[in-house]
């Protein structure tokens, strides 16, 4: 198991990173701060003793889990517009307001013989220091790239293009 002071459940290292991706999606997509997002994650998985690689949680991408945690698992958050009305669903709590924001890609200094290579952080620049303070970026990281975007979705589209990963598609 990987020891951390953030999650109320145990993780291995890859699950720690996976949970960090969920946290970053929560704080980037919704109007919550890191402390609120950490509490939301810990509450949502309060009855889970551990999250380890290969668990069922891996069947949902971080965006899925952040939407489930923020809107609730009975909210049918994936239904939009007329479909929500058709099924008598109430309006959802809002997303974070669109406003030009700088997002940064931080990558760790890697020892390729011992370190995980898939570790990176892509978040709003104002969140980076708090991620470090919360011990969610362990070791030495350096800023590799940045982009300004009106919202997290647009930032992720630019990020996917930068990484050569193809087009970013929303979960919905």
N, C-alpha and C positions, 0 to 999 in steps of 0.2 A: 504494500500500500504506500501511497505517496502522502506525506504529511503536509497539511496546510491549515491555516487558521481561518479560512474564509468559509468553507462549506461545512454544514452541520452533518455531512455524510462523508464517508471515506471514498477516495478515488485512487486509481492508479495514475501514472503520469499522463498518459494519453487522454484519460477521462478528465483530468484536471484541465488540460488544454481545451477539450470539448466544452466543458462547463464555462470556461473563460470566453469562448466564442459565443455561447448563449448569453452570458452577462453583457458582452459588448453589443450584441444585437439588441438586447433590452434597453441599454442606456442610449443607444444611437437611434433606435426606431421609435421609442416611446418617451413620454415626458416623466421619466424617473431618473433619480441620481443613482450612483453606484451603491450606496448604502441601502436604498430602497430596493434596488434590483437584487442585491445579495440576499436581503431578507425575504423577498418574493421567491427566489429560487429555493432557499432553505425551507420556507413554509410549504411550497409546492411539493418538494421531495422530502418532507419531514418524516415520513414513515419508511424511507429508503435507507437502509444501513450503509449501502455502498453503491457507487456507480463505477463499473469497470468496463474496459473495452470488450465489446461483444454483447453488452446488455441490450435489452429491448429499446432503451432510450436512443440508441444509435439508429433506429429505424426512422427517426425524425431528424431533419436538419436543424441547426440552431435557430433559424427563423421560425420553424414550426413550434419549437419549445418556447421561444420568447412570446409568440402570439398566444399559445395555450396559457402561459403563466400570467400574462398581462390581461387578456380578455376573459380567461376562464375556459375550462374544458367543455362546458356545455353552452358556449356562446355561439357556436357555428360561425366563427370569425371568418372562415373562408368564403361564406356566402356574402354577396355584395348587392347593393342597389335593389332592383325589382325582386330578386330572388329572396332577399331578407324579408321584404314585404309579403311576398307570396307565402312564406313559411311563418309569418307573424313574429319575426325576430325584431327585437328593439335595436336601435342604433348602437354602434360600438363606441366605447370611450375613444377619444381622439388619439391620433398619432402625434408625434412631435411636429410642431409647426415648421413649415419650410422656411429656411433662412440660410443664406450663404454661410457655409461653415468650412473650416479647414480640417481635413481628415489626413492622418499620417500613417504610413506603414513603418513599423519598427521591427527589426529583425535582430536576433541574438548573434553575438560573436560565437561562431561555431567551431568546435573541435570535431572534425568529421569522424574521428575514430571513436568518440564517446557520446556525442550529443545527438539529440533528435533534430532532424533537419526540417520537419514540418512546423516548427514553432515560429509564429509571427504574431504581431498585433496590428490590427487596422482599426483605428478609432479616432474620435475627435481629438484634436491636439490638446484641448483643455482636460481631457480625461486621462492622458498618459501618466501624469505625475501621481494621480490618485491610484491608478492601476499598480504603479510601482510601490506606493505607500501601503497598499493592501496586499502586497507580496504576490501579485498576480503576474508580474514580470520579474522572474528570478534570474539573476545573473546580469551580464552586461548586454544591453541592447543599443542599437544605433538607428537613427532615423534614416531610412533609405529612400523614401519617396513621399510626396504629398500631393493632394488635390483639393481644390475648393469645389464644393457642390451645394445645391440648394437643399438636399436631403440625403439620407443614408442610402436610399435606393440608387440615386444618381452616382453617389460616391462608389458604391459597389460595382456599378456598371463600368466606371472608369478604372477601378482596381482590377477587375477581371480582364479588361482590355490590356492594361499595363502588364499583367502577369502572363498574358497569352492563353487564358483559360476559356476563351470563347465568350459568348454573350451571357450576362447574368440574367437569370429568370427568377421572378418572385415565386414563392411557394404556392400562392393562391392560384 
